[in-house]
């Protein structure tokens, strides 16, 4: 399962890079659109493969839980990551404007940190929903308890991220 997750991550970057190359280097807008639309399909493939593996009797464990984490992070941060890559690709290869840097100080920085934490919370919620769906597909709660192990450490990270992110609201960087 780990190899499949890694393959999906590689596929994400390959499709994103190919889509941007088609758009800016080849000027093939239609091809670019098709390639970029395929990027989120990787999440569907990963979820389906995980469900199939579990349904066929695969032992639910941490690696299956990582598939749900990947899906949550991909859905919560994927569009932002694609926009980040698009800005840099357009600037480097198509004469586009320099990428906009996020604010580093003041209230704008604090607002961005809160927004990023909310995105982190969304990733966590999507992963939990994916785990619930996988548990329902398997139909045996005892067999799927191992899936949920990924949420504990991630939950601690989410709380730490909350404290750090919202601390800038109380005491903004100067």
Helices and strands as residue ranges (DSSP letters): H 2-24, H 29-39, H 41-55, H 62-94, H 106-138, H 141-144, G 145-148, H 149-170
